[in-house]
Amino acid sequence: MKTLALDLGPDLGWAFYDPSEKDKSTITSGAESFKKGKNDPEGVIYAKFRSWLIDQIKTFKPDCITFENVGGRWRSQYAQHYYEGMRAVLLESVYKYGLVCTSHHQMTLKKSVIGHGRASKEDVIKYVKEYYNKEVSDDEADAIMLIHHEFNIQ
């Protein structure tokens, strides 16, 4: 099942994996910023995210979108609103395009891929760097970790 993985937030990490490809280690990934500009109206971040997401769906044609479920611990109310707004746009798009949607708690992901649920951002980045010999942001690393968990890539 072709899968697009998203680490939702103002700095979004994404990864795409097609298990039918011959090279099983090929994951396309990157990061996007959806931060609100100084003079942007409040809803512009969600409009930009929706447009970007639809482009990704049309480009990669995933069967499934998976995302990191942050749970109930928030650094700020702003972060919670941002995440929940992006999650709503994501769920709407999944429904509109008839895609499968899964989410995984961040501690489950870390335990599955790194070996313990309280792994730091640095641990996740180090894992991805060693596995792919590639420099990534913590957001991109989280998206790649989602793919590794979803497909049990070790």
BANU-883231 format. One record per residue: residue in three letters; x, y, z of N, C-alpha, C in turn; residue number from 1. Coordinates in nm, 4 decimals. Layout:
BEGIN
residu, n_east, n_north, n_up, ca_east, ca_north, ca_up, c_east, c_north, c_up, num
ala, X, Y, Z, X, Y, Z, X, Y, Z, NUM
...
***
This chain:
BEGIN
residu, n_east, n_north, n_up, ca_east, ca_north, ca_up, c_east, c_north, c_up, num
met, 0.0851, -0.1176, 0.0000, 0.0000, 0.0000, 0.0000, 0.0899, 0.1242, 0.0000, 1
lys, 0.0813, 0.2048, -0.1041, 0.1603, 0.3280, -0.1124, 0.1170, 0.4211, 0.0005, 2
thr, 0.2143, 0.4716, 0.0768, 0.1822, 0.5460, 0.1986, 0.2543, 0.6797, 0.2051, 3
leu, 0.1784, 0.7819, 0.2401, 0.2314, 0.9150, 0.2677, 0.2246, 0.9348, 0.4184, 4
ala, 0.3381, 0.9626, 0.4805, 0.3449, 0.9827, 0.6257, 0.3673, 1.1304, 0.6551, 5
leu, 0.2948, 1.1816, 0.7538, 0.3036, 1.3234, 0.7881, 0.3286, 1.3435, 0.9375, 6
asp, 0.4228, 1.4318, 0.9664, 0.4441, 1.4797, 1.1029, 0.3862, 1.6212, 1.1041, 7
leu, 0.2619, 1.6325, 1.1505, 0.1878, 1.7586, 1.1414, 0.2448, 1.8662, 1.2324, 8
gly, 0.2423, 1.9885, 1.1837, 0.2852, 2.1035, 1.2617, 0.3252, 2.2170, 1.1699, 9
pro, 0.3589, 2.3314, 1.2294, 0.3991, 2.4466, 1.1485, 0.5182, 2.4135, 1.0588, 10
asp, 0.6094, 2.3325, 1.1105, 0.7175, 2.2764, 1.0299, 0.6830, 2.1299, 1.0130, 11
leu, 0.6326, 2.0948, 0.8958, 0.5791, 1.9618, 0.8695, 0.6845, 1.8740, 0.8054, 12
gly, 0.6966, 1.7519, 0.8558, 0.7824, 1.6528, 0.7927, 0.6951, 1.5560, 0.7153, 13
trp, 0.7438, 1.5093, 0.6011, 0.6672, 1.4149, 0.5208, 0.7597, 1.3085, 0.4623, 14
ala, 0.7016, 1.1914, 0.4365, 0.7763, 1.0827, 0.3734, 0.6779, 1.0005, 0.2906, 15
phe, 0.7243, 0.9514, 0.1777, 0.6417, 0.8673, 0.0914, 0.7158, 0.7376, 0.0640, 16
tyr, 0.6409, 0.6272, 0.0692, 0.6996, 0.4956, 0.0445, 0.6046, 0.4118, -0.0391, 17
asp, 0.6595, 0.3508, -0.1433, 0.5840, 0.2589, -0.2284, 0.6493, 0.1221, -0.2148, 18
pro, 0.5870, 0.0278, -0.1405, 0.6501, -0.1020, -0.1174, 0.6650, -0.1873, -0.2434, 19
ser, 0.6008, -0.1487, -0.3528, 0.6150, -0.2262, -0.4765, 0.7434, -0.1922, -0.5520, 20
glu, 0.8108, -0.0846, -0.5096, 0.9378, -0.0476, -0.5742, 1.0419, -0.1560, -0.5484, 21
lys, 1.1312, -0.1758, -0.6426, 1.2333, -0.2799, -0.6290, 1.3283, -0.2510, -0.5134, 22
asp, 1.3689, -0.1259, -0.4981, 1.4600, -0.0886, -0.3899, 1.3774, -0.0537, -0.2666, 23
lys, 1.3722, -0.1455, -0.1721, 1.2872, -0.1296, -0.0537, 1.3351, -0.0166, 0.0387, 24
ser, 1.4578, 0.0315, 0.0195, 1.5074, 0.1370, 0.1072, 1.4777, 0.2766, 0.0535, 25
thr, 1.4068, 0.2849, -0.0587, 1.3780, 0.4143, -0.1189, 1.2566, 0.4790, -0.0548, 26
ile, 1.2830, 0.5816, 0.0191, 1.1773, 0.6635, 0.0789, 1.2033, 0.8061, 0.0322, 27
thr, 1.1020, 0.8680, -0.0264, 1.1118, 1.0084, -0.0648, 1.0622, 1.0887, 0.0549, 28
ser, 1.1366, 1.1915, 0.0936, 1.0964, 1.2663, 0.2130, 1.1391, 1.4121, 0.2032, 29
gly, 1.0823, 1.4913, 0.2922, 1.1173, 1.6323, 0.2957, 1.0476, 1.7033, 0.4101, 30
ala, 1.0563, 1.8340, 0.4080, 0.9935, 1.9167, 0.5114, 0.9345, 2.0402, 0.4448, 31
glu, 0.8254, 2.0875, 0.5003, 0.7569, 2.2075, 0.4517, 0.7252, 2.2961, 0.5713, 32
ser, 0.7238, 2.4257, 0.5489, 0.6873, 2.5191, 0.6553, 0.5523, 2.5818, 0.6248, 33
phe, 0.4644, 2.5769, 0.7230, 0.3317, 2.6382, 0.7101, 0.3110, 2.7430, 0.8180, 34
lys, 0.4175, 2.8093, 0.8551, 0.4073, 2.9122, 0.9583, 0.3299, 3.0316, 0.9051, 35
lys, 0.2539, 3.0892, 0.9934, 0.1726, 3.2060, 0.9594, 0.2628, 3.3284, 0.9500, 36
gly, 0.2476, 3.4011, 0.8393, 0.3220, 3.5249, 0.8241, 0.2647, 3.6350, 0.9127, 37
lys, 0.3424, 3.7377, 0.9333, 0.3034, 3.8469, 1.0230, 0.1675, 3.9071, 0.9868, 38
asn, 0.1410, 3.9239, 0.8587, 0.0162, 3.9873, 0.8155, -0.0867, 3.8893, 0.7580, 39
asp, -0.0593, 3.7594, 0.7712, -0.1517, 3.6585, 0.7179, -0.2747, 3.6459, 0.8070, 40
pro, -0.3929, 3.6289, 0.7462, -0.5110, 3.5998, 0.8279, -0.4974, 3.4606, 0.8901, 41
glu, -0.5679, 3.4365, 0.9984, -0.5550, 3.3126, 1.0762, -0.5714, 3.1853, 0.9924, 42
gly, -0.6686, 3.1805, 0.9027, -0.6976, 3.0578, 0.8286, -0.6034, 3.0261, 0.7152, 43
val, -0.5119, 3.1153, 0.6817, -0.4260, 3.0945, 0.5645, -0.3376, 2.9708, 0.5805, 44
ile, -0.2969, 2.9392, 0.7017, -0.2105, 2.8225, 0.7222, -0.2812, 2.6943, 0.6799, 45
tyr, -0.4109, 2.6864, 0.7080, -0.4860, 2.5659, 0.6733, -0.5143, 2.5600, 0.5224, 46
ala, -0.5359, 2.6749, 0.4611, -0.5550, 2.6794, 0.3154, -0.4259, 2.6377, 0.2445, 47
lys, -0.3123, 2.6850, 0.2931, -0.1832, 2.6476, 0.2338, -0.1574, 2.4984, 0.2525, 48
phe, -0.1872, 2.4472, 0.3718, -0.1676, 2.3043, 0.3981, -0.2589, 2.2208, 0.3086, 49
arg, -0.3863, 2.2589, 0.2961, -0.4803, 2.1844, 0.2114, -0.4289, 2.1792, 0.0675, 50
ser, -0.3867, 2.2922, 0.0139, -0.3359, 2.2987, -0.1232, -0.2131, 2.2087, -0.1401, 51
trp, -0.1208, 2.2161, -0.0452, -0.0003, 2.1334, -0.0503, -0.0373, 1.9853, -0.0430, 52
leu, -0.1268, 1.9494, 0.0492, -0.1664, 1.8098, 0.0683, -0.2318, 1.7534, -0.0579, 53
ile, -0.3211, 1.8290, -0.1184, -0.3866, 1.7833, -0.2418, -0.2832, 1.7634, -0.3526, 54
asp, -0.1844, 1.8521, -0.3603, -0.0760, 1.8336, -0.4585, -0.0012, 1.7023, -0.4337, 55
gln, 0.0248, 1.6711, -0.3068, 0.0963, 1.5474, -0.2736, 0.0121, 1.4250, -0.3089, 56
ile, -0.1168, 1.4326, -0.2816, -0.2069, 1.3214, -0.3145, -0.2093, 1.2991, -0.4652, 57
lys, -0.2151, 1.4055, -0.5413, -0.2172, 1.3933, -0.6869, -0.0820, 1.3470, -0.7427, 58
thr, 0.0267, 1.3879, -0.6808, 0.1606, 1.3507, -0.7269, 0.1937, 1.2054, -0.6941, 59
phe, 0.1778, 1.1678, -0.5665, 0.2205, 1.0349, -0.5211, 0.1121, 0.9277, -0.5333, 60
lys, -0.0131, 0.9696, -0.5388, -0.1260, 0.8757, -0.5453, -0.1195, 0.7693, -0.4348, 61
pro, -0.1118, 0.8132, -0.3081, -0.1042, 0.7157, -0.1985, -0.2374, 0.6436, -0.1785, 62
asp, -0.2281, 0.5236, -0.1231, -0.3475, 0.4490, -0.0823, -0.3818, 0.4814, 0.0625, 63
cys, -0.2794, 0.5249, 0.1360, -0.2925, 0.5472, 0.2799, -0.2139, 0.6718, 0.3202, 64
ile, -0.2681, 0.7446, 0.4156, -0.1932, 0.8531, 0.4794, -0.1869, 0.8194, 0.6271, 65
thr, -0.0670, 0.8253, 0.6820, -0.0487, 0.7989, 0.8244, 0.0136, 0.9218, 0.8883, 66
phe, -0.0206, 0.9446, 1.0140, 0.0343, 1.0609, 1.0821, 0.0613, 1.0296, 1.2282, 67
glu, 0.1462, 1.1130, 1.2874, 0.1820, 1.0969, 1.4284, 0.0716, 1.1562, 1.5150, 68
asn, 0.0187, 1.0739, 1.6035, -0.0830, 1.1180, 1.6977, -0.0112, 1.1725, 1.8205, 69
val, -0.0186, 1.3021, 1.8389, 0.0565, 1.3669, 1.9457, -0.0001, 1.3342, 2.0827, 70
gly, -0.1292, 1.3132, 2.0932, -0.1876, 1.2838, 2.2241, -0.2228, 1.4113, 2.2982, 71
gly, -0.2244, 1.4046, 2.4280, -0.2752, 1.5156, 2.5082, -0.1727, 1.6096, 2.5667, 72
arg, -0.0453, 1.5930, 2.5356, 0.0570, 1.6786, 2.5962, 0.0974, 1.7886, 2.4989, 73
trp, 0.0704, 1.9124, 2.5362, 0.0966, 2.0254, 2.4472, 0.1876, 2.1249, 2.5157, 74
arg, 0.2807, 2.1789, 2.4386, 0.3686, 2.2833, 2.4915, 0.2937, 2.4146, 2.5063, 75
ser, 0.1949, 2.4344, 2.4175, 0.1172, 2.5582, 2.4242, -0.0199, 2.5350, 2.3618, 76
gln, -0.1122, 2.6220, 2.3949, -0.2450, 2.6140, 2.3360, -0.2369, 2.6406, 2.1852, 77
tyr, -0.1468, 2.7291, 2.1443, -0.1274, 2.7594, 2.0029, -0.0871, 2.6325, 1.9272, 78
ala, 0.0066, 2.5546, 1.9836, 0.0521, 2.4316, 1.9187, -0.0634, 2.3326, 1.9054, 79
gln, -0.1458, 2.3228, 2.0083, -0.2598, 2.2321, 2.0040, -0.3581, 2.2734, 1.8955, 80
his, -0.3899, 2.4023, 1.8866, -0.4831, 2.4514, 1.7846, -0.4274, 2.4269, 1.6444, 81
tyr, -0.2998, 2.4522, 1.6267, -0.2339, 2.4327, 1.4982, -0.2463, 2.2868, 1.4541, 82
tyr, -0.2091, 2.1950, 1.5444, -0.2130, 2.0521, 1.5146, -0.3558, 2.0067, 1.4836, 83
glu, -0.4496, 2.0443, 1.5682, -0.5884, 2.0005, 1.5498, -0.6475, 2.0554, 1.4197, 84
gly, -0.6130, 2.1782, 1.3828, -0.6591, 2.2355, 1.2561, -0.6028, 2.1596, 1.1371, 85
met, -0.4736, 2.1278, 1.1429, -0.4113, 2.0523, 1.0332, -0.4673, 1.9103, 1.0278, 86
arg, -0.4924, 1.8528, 1.1433, -0.5512, 1.7183, 1.1490, -0.6902, 1.7174, 1.0840, 87
ala, -0.7683, 1.8219, 1.1101, -0.9019, 1.8321, 1.0505, -0.8934, 1.8411, 0.8982, 88
val, -0.8011, 1.9218, 0.8478, -0.7816, 1.9337, 0.7022, -0.7385, 1.7988, 0.6453, 89
leu, -0.6481, 1.7310, 0.7137, -0.6008, 1.6003, 0.6697, -0.7160, 1.5003, 0.6624, 90
leu, -0.7959, 1.4923, 0.7677, -0.9061, 1.3959, 0.7712, -1.0106, 1.4263, 0.6643, 91
glu, -1.0353, 1.5543, 0.6407, -1.1280, 1.5938, 0.5343, -1.0761, 1.5466, 0.3979, 92
ser, -0.9470, 1.5642, 0.3736, -0.8871, 1.5256, 0.2451, -0.8859, 1.3740, 0.2280, 93
val, -0.8580, 1.3023, 0.3351, -0.8591, 1.1561, 0.3312, -0.9984, 1.1079, 0.2916, 94
tyr, -1.1002, 1.1676, 0.3514, -1.2386, 1.1310, 0.3196, -1.2705, 1.1655, 0.1735, 95
lys, -1.2335, 1.2857, 0.1312, -1.2643, 1.3320, -0.0044, -1.2028, 1.2417, -0.1117, 96
tyr, -1.0808, 1.1930, -0.0879, -1.0104, 1.1121, -0.1871, -1.0226, 0.9617, -0.1623, 97
gly, -1.0997, 0.9221, -0.0618, -1.1241, 0.7804, -0.0355, -1.0009, 0.7027, 0.0070, 98
leu, -0.9150, 0.7661, 0.0865, -0.7907, 0.7022, 0.1292, -0.8052, 0.6387, 0.2670, 99
val, -0.7195, 0.5422, 0.2943, -0.7095, 0.4840, 0.4279, -0.6287, 0.5819, 0.5129, 100
cys, -0.6636, 0.5930, 0.6393, -0.5904, 0.6832, 0.7284, -0.5571, 0.6103, 0.8575, 101
thr, -0.4316, 0.6184, 0.8983, -0.3906, 0.5603, 1.0255, -0.3131, 0.6653, 1.1038, 102
ser, -0.3127, 0.6492, 1.2351, -0.2299, 0.7358, 1.3188, -0.1643, 0.6493, 1.4252, 103
his, -0.0494, 0.6945, 1.4710, 0.0270, 0.6197, 1.5705, 0.0784, 0.7172, 1.6754, 104
his, 0.0655, 0.6777, 1.8006, 0.1139, 0.7619, 1.9097, 0.2663, 0.7719, 1.9026, 105
gln, 0.3178, 0.8889, 1.9348, 0.4616, 0.9130, 1.9222, 0.5453, 0.8162, 2.0056, 106
met, 0.4987, 0.7779, 2.1244, 0.5760, 0.6851, 2.2075, 0.5779, 0.5443, 2.1456, 107
thr, 0.4683, 0.5041, 2.0832, 0.4627, 0.3749, 2.0147, 0.5624, 0.3722, 1.8994, 108
leu, 0.5685, 0.4815, 1.8246, 0.6623, 0.4912, 1.7126, 0.8062, 0.4800, 1.7600, 109
lys, 0.8386, 0.5567, 1.8619, 0.9763, 0.5572, 1.9125, 1.0152, 0.4201, 1.9661, 110
lys, 0.9245, 0.3554, 2.0369, 0.9543, 0.2223, 2.0913, 0.9744, 0.1219, 1.9788, 111
ser, 0.8903, 0.1286, 1.8768, 0.8971, 0.0360, 1.7643, 1.0264, 0.0523, 1.6842, 112
val, 1.0664, 0.1754, 1.6601, 1.1793, 0.2018, 1.5707, 1.3111, 0.2190, 1.6462, 113
ile, 1.3102, 0.2957, 1.7533, 1.4335, 0.3263, 1.8266, 1.4603, 0.2245, 1.9371, 114
gly, 1.3530, 0.1705, 1.9946, 1.3714, 0.0704, 2.0998, 1.3173, 0.1126, 2.2353, 115
his, 1.2891, 0.2425, 2.2510, 1.2262, 0.2882, 2.3749, 1.1401, 0.4105, 2.3467, 116
gly, 1.0269, 0.4184, 2.4156, 0.9262, 0.5206, 2.3888, 0.9635, 0.6621, 2.4257, 117
arg, 1.0662, 0.6775, 2.5046, 1.1058, 0.8120, 2.5462, 1.2315, 0.8599, 2.4727, 118
ala, 1.2544, 0.8065, 2.3552, 1.3702, 0.8483, 2.2750, 1.3594, 0.9980, 2.2447, 119
ser, 1.4724, 1.0641, 2.2403, 1.4756, 1.2087, 2.2137, 1.4700, 1.2350, 2.0639, 120
lys, 1.4455, 1.3610, 2.0292, 1.4485, 1.4013, 1.8880, 1.5857, 1.3690, 1.8283, 121
glu, 1.6900, 1.3909, 1.9071, 1.8257, 1.3641, 1.8605, 1.8457, 1.2156, 1.8301, 122
asp, 1.7854, 1.1274, 1.9117, 1.7946, 0.9830, 1.8874, 1.7300, 0.9465, 1.7540, 123
val, 1.6130, 1.0061, 1.7250, 1.5412, 0.9772, 1.6008, 1.6214, 1.0285, 1.4813, 124
ile, 1.6739, 1.1499, 1.4911, 1.7562, 1.2067, 1.3831, 1.8793, 1.1202, 1.3589, 125
lys, 1.9442, 1.0767, 1.4668, 2.0637, 0.9927, 1.4545, 2.0301, 0.8605, 1.3850, 126
tyr, 1.9183, 0.7999, 1.4210, 1.8756, 0.6747, 1.3586, 1.8590, 0.6924, 1.2079, 127
val, 1.7857, 0.7973, 1.1684, 1.7615, 0.8213, 1.0257, 1.8923, 0.8520, 0.9533, 128
lys, 1.9776, 0.9317, 1.0159, 2.1059, 0.9671, 0.9539, 2.1909, 0.8419, 0.9313, 129
glu, 2.1939, 0.7529, 1.0300, 2.2732, 0.6307, 1.0156, 2.2116, 0.5357, 0.9121, 130
tyr, 2.0807, 0.5276, 0.9079, 2.0129, 0.4351, 0.8168, 2.0236, 0.4813, 0.6716, 131
tyr, 2.0070, 0.6124, 0.6485, 2.0027, 0.6658, 0.5118, 2.1236, 0.7497, 0.4734, 132
asn, 2.2129, 0.7756, 0.5699, 2.3268, 0.8629, 0.5444, 2.2788, 0.9962, 0.4872, 133
lys, 2.1803, 1.0537, 0.5553, 2.1144, 1.1753, 0.5073, 2.0865, 1.2678, 0.6253, 134
glu, 2.1156, 1.3955, 0.6069, 2.0823, 1.4962, 0.7087, 1.9348, 1.5293, 0.6975, 135
val, 1.8627, 1.5272, 0.8099, 1.7199, 1.5577, 0.8100, 1.6851, 1.6423, 0.9316, 136
ser, 1.5737, 1.7129, 0.9211, 1.5203, 1.7850, 1.0370, 1.4496, 1.6840, 1.1269, 137
asp, 1.4173, 1.7247, 1.2485, 1.3453, 1.6337, 1.3378, 1.2065, 1.6017, 1.2820, 138
asp, 1.1452, 1.6947, 1.2099, 1.0128, 1.6717, 1.1521, 1.0192, 1.5675, 1.0405, 139
glu, 1.1172, 1.5798, 0.9527, 1.1352, 1.4824, 0.8452, 1.1706, 1.3455, 0.9034, 140
ala, 1.2546, 1.3440, 1.0061, 1.2918, 1.2185, 1.0716, 1.1690, 1.1496, 1.1311, 141
asp, 1.0787, 1.2268, 1.1903, 0.9560, 1.1681, 1.2461, 0.8698, 1.1047, 1.1370, 142
ala, 0.8608, 1.1699, 1.0219, 0.7822, 1.1149, 0.9110, 0.8445, 0.9851, 0.8597, 143
ile, 0.9758, 0.9822, 0.8491, 1.0454, 0.8599, 0.8067, 1.0243, 0.7495, 0.9100, 144
met, 1.0268, 0.7865, 1.0376, 1.0027, 0.6899, 1.1450, 0.8617, 0.6293, 1.1319, 145
leu, 0.7635, 0.7107, 1.0922, 0.6284, 0.6599, 1.0686, 0.6282, 0.5506, 0.9614, 146
ile, 0.7012, 0.5737, 0.8534, 0.7104, 0.4743, 0.7461, 0.7772, 0.3470, 0.7979, 147
his, 0.8856, 0.3623, 0.8727, 0.9552, 0.2458, 0.9266, 0.8629, 0.1647, 1.0169, 148
his, 0.7835, 0.2329, 1.0978, 0.6897, 0.1631, 1.1862, 0.5784, 0.0957, 1.1047, 149
glu, 0.5207, 0.1688, 1.0126, 0.4088, 0.1176, 0.9331, 0.4449, -0.0082, 0.8542, 150
phe, 0.5696, -0.0131, 0.8042, 0.6132, -0.1250, 0.7203, 0.7142, -0.2162, 0.7890, 151
asn, 0.7358, -0.1935, 0.9188, 0.8276, -0.2755, 0.9985, 0.9653, -0.2845, 0.9317, 152
ile, 1.0176, -0.1699, 0.8893, 1.1512, -0.1624, 0.8291, 1.2518, -0.1500, 0.9421, 153
gln, 1.3464, -0.2381, 0.9461, 1.4481, -0.2351, 1.0522, 1.5870, -0.2156, 0.9936, 154
***
